[in-house]
Amino acid sequence: MSRYLMLRTPSANRVYAGEAAPLTAAELELTAPFARDIADVEIAGVGYLAFDADDLAPTQLATLATQSACFALFESAGDLLRPVALPRPFDLDDDLITIPKYQGKTNEQFTQLLLSVTLAAVTREPTGPRQVLDPLAGRGTTLSTALLLGHDAYGVEGDEKAFQQMASFYKTWLRRKRIKHTADVTGVRRDGKSIGQRFDASIQLADRTARVTAFTGDTRTSADLFGKKKFDVIVTDAPYGVMHGSSTDVRGVSGRRDRSPAGLLREAVPVWTSQLMHGGALGIAWNTFGLSRGDLAEILSRSGLVVCEGGAWERFAHRVDSSIRRDLIVAVRP
């Protein structure tokens, strides 16, 4: 058995960087069961995430390479650190998620952590790329992260401007990267009436064709938009009730704008659950100042989901700013 040290990726978000140590330790515990005795250590003033493991197999190295904050890996050899080569973690260049800059964008490292932890909870065996849905897609950070990690990406977004910006960026990025692809926005009609728009992209990779599909529309109609389509994973960042989310996506049962996502989630979670395959997982990030963990767990349980509880599952809460304390929760459809 050897002792390994993971050097974390520097984060442009100083607040998140300061909170990342316990989050990434919990992520490693849940996504890499071969890692034991996980701890934060400091060597010569530099922080590392340390763990014990037997000789690492290629699949285990691939798992470590896709940790949200993995910058480099070393094996401890006495007073020396021996670099350990990691495989290239992504199918596409990571500037797919780092180029877009806009107010309210979720930190890219946290988005990757949320998706990875939710994927770790899935119990059904894969039959190909995982099918990942973000029903509150915004400008597509989760969709792009899913693509980077080798999965197919789907979304629903109520803000047509955000949808158009997402579609335009994908078209431009794919063209500039000279990647063989098709990408089109088309109208969606039901009963002879226009109800919104749809974006579809097919991206030719070395060993497969990656797919992106996104609709404009209310997240509570997600099942109607996708029809019989089911998903392995549904991952979303719920509106924080502070500056994110327009009046179209933060509404309670009264129809008025809500400072809490509770009204929206009570209506949307049963819809999202119906779109999950059995053995699939739903992961939600949210602001605990607007909704307690217990109340959100109850919403998930009432929809027939089994909430992942205890241990590392409950060690992801962290400060974003004075009005947002973010946490994540994962539940599985049995």
C-alpha positions as CSV (number, residue, x, y, z in Angstrom):
1,M,0.0,0.0,0.0
2,S,1.2,3.5,-0.9
3,R,0.5,7.0,0.3
4,Y,-0.7,9.4,-2.4
5,L,-1.0,13.1,-2.4
6,M,-3.4,15.0,-4.7
7,L,-2.5,18.6,-5.5
8,R,-5.7,20.6,-5.9
9,T,-6.4,22.7,-8.9
10,P,-6.0,26.5,-8.2
11,S,-9.5,28.1,-8.2
12,A,-10.2,31.5,-9.7
13,N,-13.0,31.8,-7.1
14,R,-11.1,32.6,-3.9
15,V,-14.1,31.9,-1.6
16,Y,-14.6,28.4,-3.1
17,A,-10.9,27.7,-3.0
18,G,-11.0,28.4,0.8
19,E,-13.9,26.0,1.3
20,A,-12.7,23.3,-1.1
21,A,-10.7,21.1,1.2
22,P,-13.5,19.3,3.0
23,L,-15.7,19.2,-0.1
24,T,-13.0,17.5,-2.2
25,A,-12.2,15.0,0.6
26,A,-15.9,14.0,0.7
27,E,-16.0,13.8,-3.1
28,L,-13.0,11.4,-3.1
29,E,-14.5,9.3,-0.4
30,L,-17.8,8.8,-2.3
31,T,-16.4,8.4,-5.9
32,A,-13.1,6.5,-5.2
33,P,-13.8,3.7,-2.7
34,F,-10.3,2.4,-3.2
35,A,-8.9,5.5,-1.4
36,R,-8.5,5.0,2.3
37,D,-7.4,7.2,5.3
38,I,-8.2,10.4,3.4
39,A,-6.8,13.5,5.0
40,D,-5.7,17.1,4.3
41,V,-2.0,17.5,4.8
42,E,0.5,20.4,4.3
43,I,4.0,20.0,2.9
44,A,6.3,23.0,2.7
45,G,3.3,25.3,3.0
46,V,1.4,23.6,0.2
47,G,-1.9,21.8,0.9
48,Y,-2.6,18.3,-0.5
49,L,-5.4,15.8,-0.3
50,A,-3.7,12.6,1.0
51,F,-4.9,9.0,0.9
52,D,-3.7,5.4,1.0
53,A,-4.3,2.9,-1.8
54,D,-2.9,-0.2,-3.3
55,D,-1.1,0.0,-6.6
56,L,-3.5,2.0,-8.8
57,A,-5.1,0.4,-11.8
58,P,-5.7,2.3,-15.0
59,T,-9.5,2.6,-14.1
60,Q,-8.6,4.0,-10.7
61,L,-6.2,6.5,-12.2
62,A,-9.0,7.6,-14.5
63,T,-11.3,8.1,-11.5
64,L,-8.7,10.3,-9.8
65,A,-8.1,12.3,-13.0
66,T,-11.8,13.3,-13.0
67,Q,-11.9,14.5,-9.4
68,S,-13.2,18.1,-9.5
69,A,-10.0,19.6,-8.0
70,C,-7.3,17.2,-9.2
71,F,-4.4,19.1,-10.7
72,A,-1.6,16.6,-10.2
73,L,-1.0,13.3,-8.3
74,F,2.2,12.2,-6.4
75,E,3.3,9.1,-4.6
76,S,5.0,9.7,-1.3
77,A,8.5,8.2,-1.1
78,G,10.0,9.2,2.1
79,D,10.8,12.8,1.9
80,L,10.3,12.9,-1.8
81,L,7.1,13.1,-4.0
82,R,7.1,11.0,-7.1
83,P,4.8,12.3,-9.9
84,V,2.2,9.8,-11.0
85,A,1.0,10.2,-14.6
86,L,-2.8,10.6,-15.0
87,P,-4.8,9.9,-18.1
88,R,-6.4,12.8,-20.0
89,P,-9.7,13.2,-18.1
90,F,-11.9,14.8,-20.8
91,D,-13.2,13.9,-24.2
92,L,-13.2,17.6,-25.2
93,D,-11.1,20.7,-24.3
94,D,-12.1,22.1,-20.9
95,D,-12.4,25.6,-22.2
96,L,-15.9,24.4,-23.2
97,I,-16.9,25.3,-19.7
98,T,-14.3,27.9,-18.8
99,I,-14.8,30.4,-21.7
100,P,-18.4,31.4,-20.8
101,K,-18.4,34.2,-18.2
102,Y,-21.6,35.6,-16.8
103,Q,-23.3,36.7,-13.6
104,G,-24.8,33.8,-11.7
105,K,-22.6,31.1,-13.3
106,T,-22.0,28.2,-10.9
107,N,-18.4,27.6,-10.1
108,E,-17.2,25.0,-12.7
109,Q,-15.3,22.9,-10.1
110,F,-18.5,22.6,-8.0
111,T,-20.6,21.7,-11.0
112,Q,-18.1,18.9,-11.8
113,L,-18.2,17.8,-8.1
114,L,-22.0,17.7,-8.0
115,L,-22.2,15.7,-11.2
116,S,-19.5,13.2,-10.1
117,V,-21.0,12.6,-6.7
118,T,-24.5,12.1,-8.2
119,L,-23.0,9.7,-10.8
120,A,-21.4,7.7,-7.9
121,A,-24.9,7.1,-6.4
122,V,-26.3,5.5,-9.6
123,T,-26.9,1.8,-9.0
124,R,-27.9,0.7,-12.5
125,E,-25.2,-0.7,-14.8
126,P,-24.2,1.5,-17.7
127,T,-25.2,0.5,-21.2
128,G,-23.2,3.3,-22.8
129,P,-22.7,6.9,-22.0
130,R,-24.8,8.1,-19.1
131,Q,-27.8,10.2,-20.0
132,V,-27.6,13.4,-17.9
133,L,-30.4,15.9,-17.6
134,D,-30.2,19.4,-16.1
135,P,-33.8,20.6,-15.9
136,L,-32.7,24.1,-14.9
137,A,-30.0,24.3,-17.5
138,G,-29.2,28.1,-17.6
139,R,-26.5,28.6,-20.1
140,G,-25.3,25.0,-20.0
141,T,-22.5,24.6,-17.5
142,T,-23.8,21.2,-16.4
143,L,-24.4,20.1,-19.9
144,S,-20.9,21.0,-20.9
145,T,-19.5,19.3,-17.9
146,A,-21.4,16.1,-18.7
147,L,-20.0,16.2,-22.3
148,L,-16.4,16.6,-20.9
149,L,-16.9,13.6,-18.7
150,G,-18.0,11.4,-21.6
151,H,-21.8,11.5,-21.2
152,D,-24.7,12.7,-23.3
153,A,-26.3,16.0,-22.1
154,Y,-29.9,17.2,-22.0
155,G,-31.5,20.3,-20.6
156,V,-34.6,22.5,-20.1
157,E,-34.3,26.3,-19.6
158,G,-37.1,28.8,-19.1
159,D,-35.1,31.8,-20.1
160,E,-35.1,32.0,-23.9
161,K,-32.2,34.5,-23.9
162,A,-30.0,32.1,-21.8
163,F,-31.1,29.2,-24.2
164,Q,-30.1,31.3,-27.3
165,Q,-26.7,32.2,-25.7
166,M,-26.0,28.6,-24.9
167,A,-26.9,27.4,-28.4
168,S,-24.9,30.2,-30.0
169,F,-21.8,29.4,-27.9
170,Y,-21.9,25.7,-28.7
171,K,-22.1,26.4,-32.4
172,T,-19.2,28.9,-32.3
173,W,-17.1,26.7,-30.1
174,L,-17.5,23.6,-32.2
175,R,-16.8,25.5,-35.4
176,R,-13.6,27.1,-34.0
177,K,-12.4,23.8,-32.6
178,R,-12.9,22.3,-36.1
179,I,-14.8,19.4,-34.6
180,K,-17.1,17.5,-37.0
181,H,-20.6,18.1,-35.8
182,T,-24.2,19.2,-36.5
183,A,-25.9,21.8,-34.4
184,D,-29.3,23.3,-35.0
185,V,-32.1,25.2,-33.2
186,T,-35.6,24.2,-34.4
187,G,-39.1,25.2,-33.3
188,V,-41.2,22.9,-31.2
189,R,-44.9,22.6,-32.0
190,R,-47.8,20.8,-30.1
191,D,-51.3,20.6,-31.6
192,G,-50.3,23.0,-34.3
193,K,-49.1,25.6,-31.9
194,S,-45.5,26.8,-31.3
195,I,-44.5,26.1,-27.7
196,G,-40.8,26.9,-27.8
197,Q,-37.5,25.9,-29.3
198,R,-35.1,22.9,-29.3
199,F,-31.4,22.7,-29.7
200,D,-29.7,19.6,-30.9
201,A,-26.0,18.9,-31.4
202,S,-24.2,15.7,-32.5
203,I,-20.5,15.8,-31.9
204,Q,-18.1,13.3,-33.6
205,L,-15.5,12.1,-31.1
206,A,-12.8,9.5,-31.7
207,D,-14.9,6.6,-30.4
208,R,-18.5,7.8,-30.3
209,T,-21.0,10.5,-31.1
210,A,-21.8,12.8,-28.2
211,R,-25.2,14.4,-28.1
212,V,-26.7,17.5,-26.6
213,T,-30.4,18.3,-26.6
214,A,-32.1,21.3,-24.8
215,F,-35.6,22.7,-24.8
216,T,-37.0,26.1,-23.8
217,G,-39.8,25.6,-21.4
218,D,-40.9,25.4,-17.8
219,T,-39.0,22.7,-15.9
220,R,-42.3,21.3,-14.6
221,T,-43.2,20.3,-18.1
222,S,-39.8,18.5,-18.6
223,A,-41.4,15.1,-18.9
224,D,-43.8,16.4,-21.6
225,L,-40.9,17.9,-23.6
226,F,-38.8,14.7,-23.5
227,G,-41.6,12.2,-23.8
228,K,-40.6,8.6,-23.1
229,K,-36.9,9.6,-22.7
230,K,-35.4,8.5,-19.4
231,F,-32.2,9.5,-17.7
232,D,-29.5,7.9,-15.6
233,V,-28.8,11.1,-13.8
234,I,-30.6,14.4,-13.2
235,V,-28.4,17.2,-11.7
236,T,-29.4,20.8,-11.1
237,D,-28.5,23.9,-9.2
238,A,-31.8,25.1,-7.7
239,P,-32.5,28.9,-7.8
240,Y,-31.0,30.5,-4.7
241,G,-33.8,33.1,-4.3
242,V,-31.2,35.9,-4.2
243,M,-30.0,37.0,-7.7
244,H,-30.3,33.8,-9.7
245,G,-33.4,32.7,-11.5
246,S,-36.0,34.8,-13.1
247,S,-39.6,35.1,-12.1
248,T,-40.3,32.2,-14.5
249,D,-38.4,29.7,-12.4
250,V,-38.8,30.8,-8.8
251,R,-42.5,30.5,-8.1
252,G,-44.4,28.8,-5.4
253,V,-47.9,27.4,-5.5
254,S,-49.2,31.0,-5.1
255,G,-47.7,31.9,-8.5
256,R,-45.8,34.8,-6.9
257,R,-42.0,35.1,-6.8
258,D,-40.6,33.1,-4.0
259,R,-37.4,33.7,-2.0
260,S,-37.1,30.0,-1.5
261,P,-37.0,27.2,-4.1
262,A,-39.4,25.1,-2.0
263,G,-42.5,25.8,-4.1
264,L,-40.8,25.1,-7.3
265,L,-39.2,21.9,-6.0
266,R,-42.4,20.5,-4.6
267,E,-43.9,20.7,-8.1
268,A,-40.8,19.8,-10.1
269,V,-39.3,16.9,-8.2
270,P,-42.1,14.5,-8.9
271,V,-41.8,15.4,-12.6
272,W,-38.0,14.8,-12.5
273,T,-38.4,11.6,-10.6
274,S,-40.7,10.2,-13.4
275,Q,-37.9,10.9,-15.8
276,L,-35.3,8.9,-13.9
277,M,-34.5,5.3,-14.7
278,H,-34.7,2.8,-11.8
279,G,-31.4,2.9,-10.2
280,G,-30.8,6.5,-11.4
281,A,-29.9,9.4,-9.1
282,L,-31.0,13.0,-8.7
283,G,-28.6,15.5,-7.3
284,I,-29.6,19.1,-6.3
285,A,-27.5,22.0,-5.1
286,W,-29.4,24.6,-3.2
287,N,-29.2,27.5,-0.7
288,T,-29.8,26.3,2.8
289,F,-30.8,29.8,3.9
290,G,-34.0,29.4,2.0
291,L,-34.8,25.7,2.5
292,S,-33.5,23.3,5.2
293,R,-31.9,19.9,4.4
294,G,-34.6,18.1,6.2
295,D,-37.4,19.8,4.3
296,L,-35.7,19.1,0.9
297,A,-35.1,15.5,2.0
298,E,-38.9,15.2,2.7
299,I,-39.8,16.5,-0.7
300,L,-37.5,13.9,-2.3
301,S,-38.8,11.1,-0.1
302,R,-42.4,11.9,-0.9
303,S,-41.6,11.5,-4.6
304,G,-40.4,8.0,-4.0
305,L,-36.7,8.6,-3.9
306,V,-34.2,7.3,-1.3
307,V,-32.0,10.1,0.1
308,C,-28.3,9.3,0.5
309,E,-27.6,10.2,4.2
310,G,-24.8,10.2,6.7
311,G,-21.0,10.4,6.4
312,A,-19.6,12.1,3.4
313,W,-23.0,12.7,1.9
314,E,-23.6,15.4,4.5
315,R,-20.2,17.1,4.3
316,F,-20.7,19.4,1.3
317,A,-22.2,22.5,2.9
318,H,-20.1,25.6,2.2
319,R,-20.4,29.4,2.1
320,V,-20.8,31.1,-1.3
321,D,-21.4,34.6,0.0
322,S,-23.2,36.3,2.9
323,S,-26.6,35.4,1.6
324,I,-25.9,31.9,0.2
325,R,-24.8,28.8,2.1
326,R,-24.8,26.1,-0.5
327,D,-25.2,22.4,0.0
328,L,-26.0,19.4,-2.1
329,I,-28.3,16.4,-1.7
330,V,-28.4,13.2,-3.7
331,A,-31.3,10.7,-3.9
332,V,-31.8,7.4,-5.8
333,R,-34.8,6.0,-7.5
334,P,-35.1,2.4,-6.3
